Amino acid sequence: MVLPQPQHTTTPVLITPECEAPGCHVSGDQYTMVRCRSCSAWYCSEHVAAEVPVTLIRPAPRMLGLSYYQGICLACQQKRQQTSH
């Protein structure tokens, strides 16, 4: 007896992170969302600290062509400011 093999699709899978700010349900891709370098959560542009530069991260291996933006979310930025005073 030969079992049928499932067909493999060549359609790429797009992972779209959702903003982790309370009450926000904006989702996007790695180029419209920013990952916080402190808490590692994903945020939309409205919940990222504007005064902290955002960096384009290209993890190894480069042949995968993956990259994302990294910055600081508003909550982590506020915590940093409170501890520095």
C-alpha positions as CSV (number, residue, x, y, z in Angstrom):
1,M,0.0,0.0,0.0
2,V,1.3,3.4,-1.0
3,L,0.2,6.4,1.1
4,P,-0.2,9.6,-0.7
5,Q,2.4,12.2,0.1
6,P,1.3,15.7,1.0
7,Q,2.2,18.3,-1.6
8,H,4.7,20.7,-0.4
9,T,3.9,24.3,-1.2
10,T,6.6,26.7,-2.3
11,T,4.6,29.7,-1.0
12,P,6.8,31.6,1.5
13,V,5.5,32.0,5.0
14,L,5.3,35.6,6.2
15,I,5.6,36.1,9.9
16,T,3.8,39.2,11.0
17,P,4.5,40.2,14.6
18,E,1.7,42.0,16.5
19,C,2.5,45.1,18.7
20,E,2.8,44.0,22.3
21,A,1.8,47.4,23.8
22,P,-1.3,47.0,25.9
23,G,-4.5,47.5,23.8
24,C,-2.6,47.8,20.5
25,H,-3.3,45.2,17.9
26,V,-1.3,46.6,15.0
27,S,0.7,43.9,13.1
28,G,3.3,44.2,10.4
29,D,6.4,42.7,9.0
30,Q,10.0,42.9,10.1
31,Y,10.4,46.2,8.2
32,T,7.3,48.0,9.8
33,M,7.7,46.7,13.3
34,V,10.6,47.3,15.7
35,R,12.0,44.7,18.2
36,C,12.9,46.1,21.6
37,R,16.5,45.4,22.4
38,S,15.7,45.4,26.1
39,C,12.6,43.2,26.4
40,S,12.7,41.5,22.9
41,A,9.0,42.3,22.3
42,W,7.7,43.7,18.9
43,Y,6.2,47.1,18.7
44,C,4.6,49.4,16.1
45,S,6.2,52.8,15.4
46,E,3.8,54.5,17.8
47,H,5.2,52.5,20.8
48,V,8.9,52.9,20.1
49,A,11.0,55.6,21.7
50,A,11.6,58.2,19.0
51,E,14.7,59.7,20.6
52,V,16.6,56.4,20.5
53,P,18.0,55.4,17.1
54,V,16.6,52.3,15.4
55,T,19.2,49.9,14.0
56,L,18.8,47.5,11.1
57,I,19.9,44.0,12.3
58,R,21.1,41.4,9.8
59,P,21.6,38.1,11.7
60,A,23.9,35.5,10.3
61,P,23.8,33.7,8.0
62,R,23.3,36.5,5.5
63,M,22.3,34.0,2.8
64,L,18.8,33.8,4.4
65,G,18.2,37.4,3.6
66,L,16.5,38.1,6.9
67,S,16.7,41.4,8.7
68,Y,14.7,43.4,11.2
69,Y,14.7,46.8,13.0
70,Q,15.8,47.0,16.6
71,G,15.2,49.9,19.0
72,I,13.7,50.6,22.5
73,C,10.0,50.5,23.3
74,L,8.5,53.4,25.3
75,A,8.0,51.3,28.4
76,C,11.7,50.3,28.5
77,Q,12.8,53.8,27.7
78,Q,10.8,55.1,30.6
79,K,12.3,52.6,32.9
80,R,15.8,53.6,31.8
81,Q,15.0,57.3,32.4
82,Q,13.7,56.5,35.9
83,T,16.8,54.5,36.9
84,S,19.2,57.2,35.6
85,H,17.6,60.0,37.7
